[in-house]
Amino acid sequence: MSVMSRISSRYERDELTSLLSMDGIISMIQSGDFEAGEDNCIVYMSIPMFKTLNVNYGYEYGNRFLIAVAEGILEEMPCAYAARESSHHFVLMIPDMSTDKIKEGLGKLQNRVSLIPRGDRMVLKAGIAECGGERDVFGTTDRARQACFYAERHKDSFQVFNEQVSKELTFQQYLLEHFEEACALGHIQPFYQPEIRVMSRECCGYEALARWIDPRYGTISPGVFIPLFEQEKLVHKLDIHIIRTVCNDLRKAIDEGRQIVPVSVNLSRVDFRMADIIREIEKCREEADIPRSMLHIEITESAVVEGEEYVAGIIDQFRELGYEIWMDDFGSGYSSLNNLQMYHFDTLKIDMSFLKQLPENPRTGIIVASVINMAKRLGVETLAEGVETKEQYEFLLEVGCEKLQGFLFGKPERLLRDDARVHFENGLTDRLSLETPERCRYYSSIGSINYLSATPMGEEILSVKNRIPITVLETTDAGEIHFLYGNDAYIRFLHNVKIDDLDMAQTRANKKYIAENTAFLRLAKRAEDAGRTQGELLINGVMLNTMIQFIARDRDRAAFLTIVRDLEQRVGERQSEGVQLAEEYVLSSYFRVDLFDEDGTAINLYLDADQRKLTDLSADTVQLVRQYSERYIRRDESERFREFYDMSTVLARVDGNGGHHVTKYFHSAIPGDEGRIQKYTIMPFRYMHRWKYLSCCQYAEQPPAEMLKEMLGTDQ
């Protein structure tokens, strides 16, 4: 039985959790039911991420969660007098227990909280203060609270109040007492880090980052003073000071005739509650006579999580006035996608934690590319933070990220510069020129292209449907065909071939007298053997190119992904249709096409169903040719075949016959097709300063014996 069940009911209780209220705790202390004895401790406990539960799942669920936490406290800490101070903060007064035992109990409580539905991310933080015989219970409670805040800042779970915590409190008190003086004397100033346009490598903007250079302590990390000012509800004064200084720096640059680019400034969640932030920014801007286009407003994810509709209204007002609104640290919180749904941002700043994992974790690249793809479809620009290596730069260029920021291009500097220079050894550049407004508009238009889209030249904003006709079909060993899925584009395709819907297509699919069904089953068999194939189907008089990929087999049934293209009625695409038809005609003439490189590697470009894709086993030219000759060429011709595919001699042989290619004929060793004559042609060409060799293989008609002997013996 817990002590909470034995104490007098006259002490006020928290209505939600039935724990004591803070007034109840005070009454209990005043009545003497709890004294600050030698071995007594006070614990101050917090659940920092609790507000995300309210935002994502509603206040009713948040209340149920707090009730479950309270029940856990009574179960795991039965000797504690427990109170709910406010929202997600609790105070525990524990008699006669060591700090090690208290930590053990808090660990069990953490495990219990993790088992609550959606509680796996709710990390408890707690500060522990020993009374040590001191009579001031309230002073001990305050020390426990400070130890809890220390644990939050240092990512510890539980912290006992000690000399280190006390020393940090003294330092924090210094920061609080000297904050306004530091602003007035210029000890706190914006430092500017360049933002780089990926495509042009020009500086398209700067981010203003607060830096404190103190005469006593030297450089003070923003990771120290910004959380403190947020906690003490002072950060709005810091942000307004930085914005005012930025505006003055921009005005000075303009007056000196120097070129300027926009500067992004940061707003904290506290700014929206503690100040009329729009009026304050407008005042700074108007005093310096700076156009709104020169200030970009960065809002952290935590601000929009906690602000909800209130913040949404302020964001809308900023945008109506003409400011760009950026989401900072996208992906660092738990509700990034929800924020994109609720708010309209001009730019997403992808959190630097992603790039740090990029080389080691291949999933990271997929996530970053997906974010960029999604942002472009929403009409939102992207900027990646924390770029430090050439490899990161090249990856972000490849996937279409528009802007970058990081030490690769420059560390924050005090002055706004129009001749920013950076120093690194990657060979990209050693000087960052500033982007003009005209070039900004130009590259913004280019940046809107989604290189990750299947239709980069088409309109796809806010569309989530694939325009390619796709269906998933299942075949059985009994010769049945079943439709498992067909997208909207496939339904439209059916209409073009005079089939009303999938139900009618299903009915037709199992009529034995319809030739297209037999043809499809043959293609499906080829696809299962080769992995993928394509062919033509004639449906209701319309010739269709059908690509089929084998997915999986389960005993007597197999599934296939199919894509169909109408070869006769592709409106507005006659030129590309002609190219495709020509490509299909060329490929239909050959049963295999490979591309060899001068570096000794090869890739397979086309393959019919009778052969395997040997490049999956090895890309090495010598090994591939040897494996091919052993598998598909008659044994007595294998050595001659390997000599013919010796790429080191192809150029000399081409020069020797005065043509543009070499050709030889060999007998097939494919089971069921032994002895058939095959024609092999190798065509060398130059590409990107390298020699490439295109190899094409086709069946040949049986020639007269005299001609056959000559064909098999010489290059042509």
N, C-alpha and C positions, 0 to 999 in steps of 0.2 A: 504494500500500500504506500502511495506517495505521500509526502508531507502536505501536499496541496489538498488532499482529501481530509486532512485532520485540522487544518487551521480554521479559525473562526470565520463564519460566513459574513461577519460584519465588515470584512474588508472588501472594497469595491472590486468587481470582476470585469474583465473585458467581455463585452457582449458576444463577440464572434467566437473566441476560442475558449472562453471560460477560465483562462488564466487570470492572474491578477492584472489590474490596470496599474499604471504608474502611480495614480493616487492611492490605490490599495497598497502598493509597496511602501509608499511614504508613511501611510498610517501604521503599517506593520512595524516599520523601523521605530517610529515615534512611540509605539506601545511597548517596545522592548522584545517583541517576539523574534526579532533577528538582531543580533549584535555583531559588531565588527571584531570578532574574536581573533586570537592568534593564528588559528588554522583555517579561518574562513576565507572564502574567495568569492569574487563577483565576476560573472561572465557577461560580456556584451556580445550578442550574436546578430549577424545580418545575412540576408540572402540577396546579394547584389543584383542578380539577373531576374529577380521576381517580377519586375514591371513588364518584362516581355511576355510573361504568362497572361497578364491582364490584357495586353494589347492584342496578342494572337488568339487567345481562347476565351476572353471575356472575364468580367469581374466575378461572375458567379463561380466560374471554375477557380479563379484566384482565391476566393474565399474558402472553397473546399480544400484547396492546397494548404492554406494557412492552418485550417483546423487539423489536417493530417499531421502537419509539423508539430503543432501543440500537443497532439496525442503522443507523438514520438518523444517529445521532451519529457513528458510525464512517465513514459515507459522506460526510457534509457537513462534518465537522470532523476530517479524517484526521490532523492534527498534534497532536491533543489526547490527553493521558492521561486516560481517562474512568473514573469510578467511580460505582456506584450507592450512594448513602449509605443510603437507607432508602425503602421503598415507592416513591413517585413523585418522589424527590429525587435529583439527580445532581450530581457535582462534576467539572469539567473543568479540567485544568491544561494551559495552552496556552503553549508557548515561542515567542518571537520573532514576535508578531502584534499589530497595533494594535487598539485597541478598536473602530474603525470596521469593520475586517475581521472581527472577532469578531461584531459585530452583523449584518453581512451573512451570515455563516455561520449564525447563529441564525435569521435570517429564512428562509433556505432550509430549515432544519430544520423550522420552523413550517409551511411549505407542504407539506413531506413528511408531517408528522403529520396535517395536514388531509385528506390523501388516504387515510389508513388508514380502513377501515370504522368508522363511528361516531366518527371522530376530528375531524369538522368543528367540534365545539364544544370541543375540548380545546385551550385557549390556553396556550402556554408562557409562563412568567415566568422571568426570569433576572437575576441581579445579577453585575456584573463589577467586579473589584478588581485594580488594577495592583500588581505586586510592588514595582516601583521600586527594586530592589536590596536591599530589606529581607530579612533572613534568616529572619524568622518566617513560615513558610508557613502555619502554623495561624492566626495572626492575620489574614493576608490572606484566608484561606478564610472566617473569621468575618465580615470586612467584606463579602465577596461575598454571604454569606448575608443580612446585614442589608440590602444593596442590593436583593436579591431580594424580601424582605418589603416593602421600600419600594415596589417596582414593583407588588406585589399590592395594597397599600393605595391607591395612586394610579392604578390601572388603566392603568399603563404596561406595555409588553411587556418592555423591557430597560432596566436602570438601571445606570449606572456609579457606583461609590462616589465621592462628592464631599463638599464642605463642607455642602451642604444635607442630605444623608443623615446626615452626622455631627451636624449641629445637631438634627435630629429625634431621633437616638439619645440625645443629651444630654437633650432634653425628655422622652423616654420614660423615661429613667432617673430623672428627677425624679418623674414620675408613679408609678413603681413604688416609689420610696423613701418617698413621702408618702401612698400610698394608704390604709393603715390609719389613719394620723393624720387624714386627711381624713374618714374615716368616723366616727372617735371625736369629732371637733370639729364635726361636722355640716356640713362643706363639701360633702359628697356627700349629696344628699337626693332623695327622690321629688318630682317635679312632676306634677300631675294634669291630664290633658286629658279633657274630657267626651266621653262616648259618648251619642249622641242617638237616641231612638226616632223613626223616620221619621214614623209615623202621628200621634203625639201631640206631637212636638217637645219632649218632656220629656227631661231628663237621666236615663238609665237606668243609668249607671255611669261609672266613670273608668278610664283607663289610667295606671298609675304609670310614669313615665319618669325614669331616672336623670339627674341634672344635677350637675355639679361646679362650684361657685363658689369659685375658688381665690384666696387673698389676694395671691398674686404674679402669676399669669397671668390672673386674671379668670375669665370663663365659658369652660370647656373643653368643647368639643363631645363628645357621647357617641360620635360617629363616630371620634373619636381614641382615647379611653381604653378603650372597650368591646372593639374588635378587639385592642388591646394586651393587655388582661387575659385575653381568650380565648386568645391566643397563649401567654401566660405561665402559663396554667392558674390564674388568680386570679379569673376572672369569677364563680365560684360564691360567693366571699366577698362580691363586690359585690351579687349577686342576693339573697343571704340578708340582707345589711344593708338593702337596699331593702324587702324583704318584712317584716322586723322593724319598720322605721320605719312602713310602711303600717299594720300591725296596731296600733301605738301611736297613730297618727293617728286610726284608726277608733275606738279605745277612748276617746280624748280627746273626739271628737265625741259619742259616746254619753253619756259622763259629763256633758257640757255640755247634754244634752237636745236635741241637734240631730239632724235626720233624716240617715240615711246611705243610700248605694246601694253595690252591689258594686264592688270595684276589681279590675281585671285586672293581674296581675304577670307579668313575662317570665322565662322560663327559657332558658338557653343549652344547647347540646349538651354543653358542658363540665360543667354542673351534674350531669348524669346519671352521669358517670364520677368526678368528684372529691369528691362528697359523697353521703351518704344523704339525698337531697333531700326525700323525703317526711317523714322524721323531723325534719329541720331546719325545714320549713314548719309541721309540726304543733307543734313546740316554740314557734315564734314566735306562732302562733295561740293556743295554750293559755295562754301567759304573759299575753297581752293579753285573753284571754277573748272571742274573736271567733268568731262562727259561721262554719262552712265556706262557707255560702252567700254570704258577703261577700267571698270571694276566688275569682277566676277565674284559672286557670292558662293562660298563653299559651306555646305551644311553637313555635319557629321551624321552618320546613321543613327547614333543614339538620340540626336535631337528630334528626328522625325519619328522615331519609335515612341518617344515619350510625349511628343506634342500632339499627335493625331490631327484632328480637324483644326485645332487652333493654329498649329504650325502650317497646315495646308493653306489656310487663309492668308497667312503672311507670305508664303511662297508665291501665291497667286498675285498678291499686291506687288511684290518685287518684280515679277515678270511683266505685269501690266505697265509698270514704270519704265521697262526696257532693260532691266538687269538680266544677265545670264545667271541661272541657278545650277550649281554643280553638287552632286552627291559625293561626299568625301568618304574614303575607306570602304568602298563598295565590296561586300563579301566578308567583312570582318565581323558582322553581327549575325543574328539568327533570322532576320526578317527582311533581307534585301529584296527578294522578289515581291513581297507584299508592299514594300515602299514604292517600287516601280509601278505597281498597280494604282496606288493611292495618290502619288505625286507626279508632277511633270517636271523632269529635269532636262537641262540642255546637255550636260556632260556627266558621265560616270567616271570617277577616279577609282581604278581597280586597285585594291589594297596590295601593298608591297609584299605581304606574306605569301601571295601566290607565286611571285617571281622567284623568291628564295628557294622554293621547292621545285622549280621548273626542271633543272637538270636531272635530279634524282628520281622524281615521281612523274611518269609519263601521263598520269591522269590529270596532273595540273595543267598541261598544255590543252587537253580536251576541254577542261572547265573554262580556261581563259578564252579559248576560241569560241566556245558556246556563248559566253557573256558578250563578246564582241558581236557575234552574229545576231544575238537577241537585241542588243542595243541599236544596231543599224536598222533592224526591222521596225524598231520603235521610233526611229528618227533621232536617236541620241548619239552624241559623239562619245568617244572613249579616250581616256588618258591613263596610262599605266605608271604607277609610282614605283620607286625603288629600283630603277634600271641601272645595273652596275657592270654588265658584261656585254661584249659584242654579240655573243650567242643569244642573249635575251633580246637585244635590239633586232637581230635578224629574224627571230621567231615572231616578234610583234609586227614587224614590217610584213612578213609573209601572211599573217592572218588579218591584216587590215586595220590594226589599231592606229588611230590618227595622231595621237600625241604621246610623248614620253617625258618622264622626269626622273632624275636620279643622279648619282655621283658620276656616272659615265659622261655626263654632259656638264657637270659643274656642281660644286657645293654652294650652299647659301652664302651670299656676300652682302655686306652692308649697303652698298650703293647700287642704285639702278644704273645700268650701263647700256650704252648703245654700241659698245665694241667688246662685248663679253668674250673672254678667251677662256678656253678650257685646256687642261693638260692631261692627256692620257695617251696610251701607246697602241690603240687599236686601229689607227689609220683612217678613222672616219673623217675627222676634221680637227683643226686646232683653233678655229675661230667660229663663233656663232654670230651670224648676221641677223639683224632684227627683221621680222616680217612686216610688210606694209599692210594696211587695211585691205587694199585691193587683192594682194596675194592671199590674205586670210580668207576672203570670200571665195577666191579661186580654188584654193586647196580644200576648203570646207566642202565645196561641191564635189570635188574628186573624192574626198574622204567618205562621202555618203554611199559610195559604191560598195556593195557587199561581196567581197571576193569569195566568201564561203557559201554563197547562194548557188543553187543549181541554175538559177535564172538571173544572173547579175545584171542583164540588160532589161529585165522586165520589172513591172511595178509589183512589189510584194509587201509593202508596208502594211502591217497589221493583218496580213493574211497568214493563216496557219495550215493551209491546205496545199498539197502537192499538185502541181498542174500536169504531171506526167501520169498517164493512165496506168495504174498499178493494180494487180490482183494477185491473190494467193490461191492456188488451185491444189487440190489433192487428187492423186490417182490411186487406184487399187490394182492389185494383180489380176483382178477379174475384168479390167478394162473400163472401170467406171471413172467418171470425172466429177469432182465436187468443188463448188465455189466456197471458199472459206472467208474471203474478204475481197471487196472491190471499192476503191475510193470514188469520189465524185467525178474525177476526170475520167475514170473508167466507165462510169454510168453514161457520161456524155458521149464517150466513144461508142458505146453500145447503140445509142440513138442514131449515130452516123451510119451504122451498118444495119439499121432497121430492126433492132432488138430493143424491146421496151425497157427491160430492167433485168436485174440479176436473176429473178425467178424464171423469166423466159429463157435467159441464157442457161440456167441450170437444167431446164426441161430439154433444151436442144442438145446439151452436152452429152447426154446418154442415149441419143438416137443413133443406132448403128449405121444407118444409111447415109448420115451426113459426113461427107469426106473430111471436113475440117477436124472432126474428133479423132479420126484415125491418124491424121497428120500430126495433131498435137501430141498424141500418145507416143508417136515415134520420136518427136523432138524431146519429150520429157525423158524418154529412155536414154537418148544421147546426152541430155543434160546431167542425168544421174551418173552416167559413166564418166563424163568429162568434167563435171562440176558446173559448167555453163555452156550454153550454145545459143544459136539463133537461126531463124529460118523464116520462110514466107508461108502465110496461111491465107487462103481465099475464103472470105466469109461474105455471103450474100453479094457476091460480085465485086467486093472491095479487097484489093491486095494489101496485106498487112505484114510488116516486119515484126516478128515476135522474138523477144529475147527472154530466155528462160534460165533461171538459176536454181539448182537443186538446194533445198534447205535441210531436209532430214527425212529419215525413213523410220517407220514403226511397224515391224513385221510385214504385213501385206499391203501397207499403204505408204505413200511418199508425198511430201509437200514441196511445192515449187513457187518461187516468186517470178511473176511474168510482167513484162513491160511491152506494150504494143504501140506501134507507130503506123499511122495511115500513110502508105506510100503514094497515094493518088490525090488526097484532098488536104494538103497542109497549106492553108490559105496564108498568103503573105510570106511564104518561105520557099519559093520556087528555086532560088539559087542554092540555098543550103540543101534542098531536096535533091537537086541535081548532083551536088557533091556527094551526098549520101548514097544515091543510087550508083554513082560511079565507083565509090568505095566498096559497096556491096558486090558490084560486078567483078571488081578486081579480086576481092577476097573469095568470091565463089569460084574463081579460076584456080585458086591455090588451096591446098589442104593444110599448109603450115607456112607461117611467116615469122622469122626471127630477126633480131637486130643485134649485131656483134659490135663491140667497141674495141678500139686499139689498146685499151688497158687490160684486155684479156677476159672481159666479162660479156655476158649475153642476157637478153630478155626476150621472152616470147610475146609476140604481138597478136597472133591469131592461131587458132588450132581447131581442127574439126574433131569429131567424136572418136576417131579411130586411134588416136595417139594420146599419150600422157604429156602433161606440161612439165618437162624435165627440168626447167629452170627453177621449179619449186624445190628440187633436190640439190641443185648446185647452179651458181651463176658463172662458174669458171668455164671458159670456152673449151679448153682441152678435155675436161671431165665430161662436159655436156656432149661434145662430139663423140667421145668414146662410148658413152652410155647409149647414145642414139644409134651408133653403128652396130653395137651389140644387140640392140633390141629390134631395130627396124630394117637393117640392111642385110642382104644375103651374105653369109659368112665369108665366101670366097672373094667378096668385094669390100669387106670392112676396112682393110688396110688402105686400099685405094681411096675409099670415102674419107678416111681421116686425113690423108694427104691432100685431098681436094679442099677440105675445110681447115687447112693450115693458114690462118689469117696473115701470118708473117710473109707469105709468098704471093698473096692475092694481087697486090699492086703490080708486081713484076709480071705475073701471068697476064693481067689485063693489058699492060703495055706491050707484051709480046704478041698478043693477037690483034692489037690495033683497034680494040673496041672499047666498050664501057662496062663489060661484065665478063664473067667466066661461067660456063655451063657444062655439066656432065650428067650422064644418065646412069642410074643404078637400079638393081632389081629389089623389090620389096620383100621383106621377111615377115610382114604382118600376118598373123594366123588368119586363114581364110582368103588371103589376098597374095599368097606367095608367088613370086615370079613376075608380078606386074611391074612394068617399067615406070620409073619415076624420074622426072626432070628436076634437077637442082641448079639454081642460078644464084650467084653472088654478085651484088652490085656495090662497089665502094663509092663513098661520097664524103665530102668535108662538111663538118658542122661544128661551129664554135671552136675552131682551131684544132679539131680532132678528126681522125679518120673513123668513119662508121661503115659497117658492111651489112647491107640488107640481103637476107637469105630468103628466097621464095621457092617453095616446093609444090610441084603439080604432077598429075598423072599424064603419061604420054601414050599416044596410040602405038600399037605394035608395028614397027617398020619392017621392011624386007631384011633378010638375014645379013646381006652385005652392008647395008646402011647401019644395022644394029651394031655390028662389030666395030664400025668406025665411031659410032656415037658413044659406045661404052669405053672407048680407049683414049679419047682426046678431049682437051678443053675447047670449048667453042665460044 
